[in-house]
Amino acid sequence: MLKQKKFLIGGLIVFLAISYLGYTAFSNAATYYYTVGEVTIQGDSIYDKNIRVNGRVAAGSVKQESAGSILRFTISDVNGEGSLPVVYQGVVPDTFKVDSEIVIEGYLDSDGVFQAHTLMPKCPSRYVPE
């Protein structure tokens, strides 16, 4: 009888440990992303917080500095309700295109410019030959 209680208590401890680790891993991995409209509504309450924003790269707004890998562009809400200037420094993904949907990760500075450290262009639902 004592062996069965030890086995049951040990199994319960292992189950609780695995459940806790799974919960913490999932809660850290699940990151909500805002729309451009939601970011503008939030205002200064989200300054300097790491967030993700979904939008569409605005036509005619992409400017890449020749001196380095600094990319400046504007994203607009998918519904076209607002816009947000973005600065990104790093390697630009091949799938980054004007007027395509994108998710960016970074923070909004006090000047209202989004400082991105990750670009995640969304792939089209189907590929069309050029």
Order of alpha helices (4+ residues) and beta strands (2+ residues): alpha-beta-alpha-beta-beta-beta-beta-beta-beta
